[in-house]
């Protein structure tokens, strides 16, 4: 287990347990206590956890992990979800993409798509995600429109009134939305209120909404609601999704695709 994988695991553990101590964490990861101590110190320096005398305790940001630490989670599932989402996006359409690891994969898949003659297919991508814009701007067949706004280091997303005002002034053919949680009663939701507000405007500006979420997001709620299930046309998830949760979402009128 390299350092990046170890930090990712530590952040997941502290988010679930609330606190970790050096001795038991070293046993869990199969590394030395000195390694765990150094990892704890570095994560505390980055303000991802709060250091205590014998370990670390959770901070609010641990529930909203920076994008670079989320990227290794369910990577193959997210790539399959992204491919399924792109298959539903007509060439030439205007696509909204919010930030997140799954929507980043959607952007990559969209950029690599070709027609039956092997020619790259053109689309306009409207996004508030700096990393997605950075990747797509070099693709001559993808027109990139960035919202503007205040940047969040955790997700590389632009949020705030500038982003919301811009999105309210455009018409999107489809929005592909990454979410932190989706529940049959609460709908789609996010940890951060600024991101949820921007995502809500994206949904209201789009003719069609596709939510992309791996199985770990189903049946969960985050504090900030993006939209009810009635605003969602399609949910694309992976094969590990709980059949009961899938059924509840389908009963609300959402088409569910499992890949």
C-alpha positions as CSV (number, residue, x, y, z in Angstrom):
1,X,0.0,0.0,0.0
2,X,1.6,3.3,-1.1
3,X,1.2,6.6,0.7
4,X,-1.7,7.8,-1.4
5,X,-3.7,4.6,-0.9
6,X,-2.8,4.7,2.8
7,X,-4.1,8.3,3.2
8,X,-7.2,7.4,1.3
9,X,-7.9,4.5,3.7
10,X,-7.1,6.6,6.8
11,X,-9.6,9.3,5.7
12,X,-12.3,6.7,5.1
13,X,-11.6,5.1,8.5
14,X,-11.7,8.3,10.5
15,X,-14.9,9.4,8.6
16,X,-16.6,6.2,9.8
17,X,-15.1,5.8,13.3
18,X,-14.9,9.5,14.3
19,X,-11.4,8.9,15.8
20,X,-8.4,6.7,15.3
21,X,-5.4,5.8,17.5
22,X,-1.9,5.0,16.4
23,X,-1.6,1.5,17.7
24,X,-4.8,0.0,16.3
25,X,-4.5,1.8,13.0
26,X,-1.0,0.4,12.5
27,X,-2.4,-3.1,13.1
28,X,-5.3,-2.5,10.7
29,X,-3.1,-1.3,7.9
30,X,-0.2,-3.6,8.6
31,X,2.4,-0.8,8.9
32,X,4.6,0.5,11.6
33,X,3.4,3.0,14.3
34,X,6.0,5.4,13.0
35,X,4.4,5.3,9.6
36,X,1.0,6.0,11.0
37,X,2.3,8.8,13.2
38,X,3.8,10.5,10.1
39,X,0.6,10.0,8.1
40,X,-1.5,11.5,10.9
41,X,0.8,14.5,11.2
42,X,0.7,15.1,7.4
43,X,-3.1,14.8,7.2
44,X,-3.5,17.1,10.2
45,X,-1.2,19.7,8.5
46,X,-3.5,19.5,5.5
47,X,-6.4,20.1,7.9
48,X,-8.1,16.8,6.9
49,X,-8.1,15.6,10.5
50,X,-7.4,17.0,13.9
51,X,-4.4,15.6,15.7
52,X,-4.7,14.4,19.3
53,X,-2.1,13.0,21.7
54,X,-2.7,9.4,20.7
55,X,-4.1,9.7,17.2
56,X,-6.6,11.8,15.2
57,X,-10.3,12.8,15.4
58,X,-12.6,13.6,12.6
59,X,-13.1,17.1,11.2
60,X,-16.0,18.3,9.0
61,X,-13.8,18.2,6.0
62,X,-13.3,14.5,6.4
63,X,-16.8,14.0,5.1
64,X,-16.1,16.1,2.1
65,X,-12.8,14.7,1.0
66,X,-10.6,16.5,-1.6
67,X,-11.1,15.2,-5.1
68,X,-7.6,13.8,-5.4
69,X,-8.3,11.4,-2.5
70,X,-11.6,10.3,-3.9
71,X,-10.2,9.4,-7.3
72,X,-9.2,5.8,-6.4
73,X,-12.6,4.9,-5.1
74,X,-14.6,2.4,-7.3
75,X,-12.5,3.6,-10.3
76,X,-13.6,0.8,-12.7
77,X,-17.3,1.2,-11.7
78,X,-17.1,4.9,-12.4
79,X,-15.6,4.3,-15.8
80,X,-18.5,2.0,-16.7
81,X,-21.0,4.4,-15.4
82,X,-19.4,7.2,-17.4
83,X,-19.5,5.1,-20.6
84,X,-23.2,4.4,-20.1
85,X,-23.9,8.1,-19.5
86,X,-22.1,9.2,-22.7
87,X,-24.2,6.7,-24.7
88,X,-27.2,8.7,-23.7
89,X,-25.8,12.1,-24.8
90,X,-26.6,13.0,-28.4
91,X,-23.7,14.4,-30.5
92,X,-23.9,18.1,-30.8
93,X,-25.8,18.6,-27.6
94,X,-25.0,21.0,-24.8
95,X,-24.0,19.1,-21.7
96,X,-23.8,20.3,-18.1
97,X,-21.2,18.6,-15.9
98,X,-20.7,19.4,-12.2
99,X,-17.6,18.4,-10.3
100,X,-16.7,15.0,-9.0
101,X,-14.7,11.9,-9.9
102,X,-17.6,10.2,-11.8
103,X,-18.4,13.3,-13.9
104,X,-14.7,13.7,-14.6
105,X,-14.8,10.2,-16.1
106,X,-17.9,11.3,-18.1
107,X,-15.9,14.2,-19.5
108,X,-13.1,12.0,-20.5
109,X,-15.4,9.5,-22.2
110,X,-17.2,12.3,-24.0
111,X,-13.9,13.6,-25.3
112,X,-12.8,10.2,-26.7
113,X,-16.1,9.4,-28.3
114,X,-16.1,8.9,-32.1
115,X,-18.8,8.4,-34.8
116,X,-19.0,5.2,-37.0
117,X,-16.4,6.8,-39.3
118,X,-13.9,7.2,-36.5
119,X,-14.4,11.0,-36.3
120,X,-14.5,12.7,-32.9
121,X,-18.1,13.9,-32.1
122,X,-18.6,17.5,-31.1
123,X,-20.4,18.7,-27.9
124,X,-20.6,21.8,-25.8
125,X,-19.7,21.2,-22.2
126,X,-20.8,23.7,-19.6
127,X,-19.1,23.1,-16.3
128,X,-18.2,24.6,-12.9
129,X,-15.4,22.1,-12.4
130,X,-11.9,23.5,-13.1
131,X,-10.3,20.1,-13.5
132,X,-12.9,19.0,-16.1
133,X,-12.4,22.3,-18.1
134,X,-8.7,21.9,-17.9
135,X,-8.8,18.4,-19.4
136,X,-11.4,19.2,-22.1
137,X,-10.1,22.6,-23.3
138,X,-7.4,20.9,-25.4
139,X,-9.9,18.9,-27.3
140,X,-10.8,20.9,-30.4
141,X,-14.1,19.2,-30.9
142,X,-15.3,20.1,-27.4
143,X,-16.5,23.6,-26.8
144,X,-15.9,24.4,-23.1
145,X,-17.9,27.0,-21.2
146,X,-16.8,27.6,-17.6
147,X,-19.1,29.2,-15.1
148,X,-16.9,31.5,-13.0
149,X,-17.4,31.7,-9.3
150,X,-15.5,31.0,-6.1
151,X,-13.2,27.9,-6.2
152,X,-13.4,25.1,-3.6
153,X,-10.1,23.3,-3.1
154,X,-11.9,20.1,-2.0
155,X,-13.7,19.5,-5.3
156,X,-12.1,22.0,-7.8
157,X,-15.7,23.4,-8.3
158,X,-16.7,27.0,-8.8
159,X,-19.6,27.9,-6.5
160,X,-21.5,31.0,-5.4
161,X,-23.8,33.6,-6.9
162,X,-21.6,34.2,-10.0
163,X,-21.8,30.5,-11.0
164,X,-25.5,30.3,-10.2
165,X,-26.4,33.4,-12.2
166,X,-24.4,32.2,-15.2
167,X,-26.1,28.7,-15.2
168,X,-29.5,30.3,-14.8
169,X,-29.0,32.2,-18.1
170,X,-28.2,29.2,-20.3
171,X,-30.2,26.2,-21.7
172,X,-28.7,22.8,-21.3
173,X,-29.9,19.8,-23.3
174,X,-28.7,17.4,-20.6
175,X,-27.0,17.7,-17.2
176,X,-24.9,14.8,-16.0
177,X,-24.8,15.2,-12.2
178,X,-22.5,13.6,-9.7
179,X,-24.0,13.5,-6.2
180,X,-22.9,12.6,-2.7
181,X,-26.1,10.8,-1.9
182,X,-29.4,9.7,-3.4
183,X,-32.4,8.5,-1.5
184,X,-36.0,7.7,-2.7
185,X,-37.5,10.2,-0.2
186,X,-34.8,13.0,0.0
187,X,-33.7,12.8,-3.6
188,X,-30.2,13.8,-4.7
189,X,-28.1,15.7,-2.2
190,X,-24.6,17.0,-1.5
191,X,-22.4,17.6,1.5
192,X,-21.6,21.2,0.6
193,X,-24.3,23.9,0.5
194,X,-22.6,25.9,-2.2
195,X,-22.2,22.9,-4.5
196,X,-25.8,21.8,-3.9
197,X,-27.1,25.3,-4.9
198,X,-25.1,25.3,-8.1
199,X,-26.2,21.8,-8.9
200,X,-29.8,22.7,-8.3
201,X,-29.6,25.5,-10.9
202,X,-28.0,23.1,-13.4
203,X,-30.9,20.8,-13.0
204,X,-33.5,23.6,-13.5
205,X,-31.6,24.8,-16.6
206,X,-31.5,21.3,-18.2
207,X,-34.1,19.6,-20.4
208,X,-33.0,16.2,-19.0
209,X,-31.1,15.1,-15.9
210,X,-28.9,12.1,-15.6
211,X,-27.5,11.3,-12.1
212,X,-24.3,9.2,-12.0
213,X,-23.6,7.5,-8.7
214,X,-21.9,4.4,-7.7
215,X,-23.6,1.9,-5.4
216,X,-22.2,3.5,-2.2
217,X,-24.3,6.6,-2.7
218,X,-27.7,4.9,-2.9
219,X,-30.0,4.9,0.1
220,X,-28.0,7.7,1.7
221,X,-28.8,11.3,2.5
222,X,-26.5,14.4,2.7
223,X,-27.6,17.6,4.4
224,X,-28.1,19.8,1.4
225,X,-30.8,18.7,-1.1
226,X,-30.1,19.2,-4.8
227,X,-33.4,18.1,-6.2
228,X,-36.2,15.6,-5.6
229,X,-36.3,12.4,-7.6
230,X,-39.1,13.9,-9.7
231,X,-36.5,16.1,-11.4
232,X,-34.3,13.2,-12.3
233,X,-34.8,11.2,-15.6
234,X,-32.1,8.6,-15.3
235,X,-29.9,7.2,-12.6
236,X,-26.8,5.3,-13.7
237,X,-25.2,3.1,-11.0
238,X,-23.2,-0.1,-10.8
239,X,-24.2,-3.7,-10.4
240,X,-23.4,-3.7,-6.6
241,X,-26.4,-1.4,-6.0
242,X,-28.9,-2.6,-3.4
243,X,-31.9,-4.1,-5.4
244,X,-34.3,-2.7,-2.8
245,X,-32.9,0.8,-3.1
246,X,-33.0,0.5,-6.9
247,X,-36.7,-0.6,-6.8
248,X,-37.6,2.4,-4.6
249,X,-36.0,4.8,-7.0
250,X,-37.7,3.2,-9.9
251,X,-41.1,3.5,-8.2
252,X,-40.5,7.2,-8.1
253,X,-40.4,7.3,-11.9
254,X,-36.7,7.3,-12.4
255,X,-35.1,5.0,-15.0
256,X,-32.3,3.1,-13.4
257,X,-29.4,1.7,-15.4
258,X,-27.0,-0.7,-13.7
259,X,-23.6,-1.3,-15.4
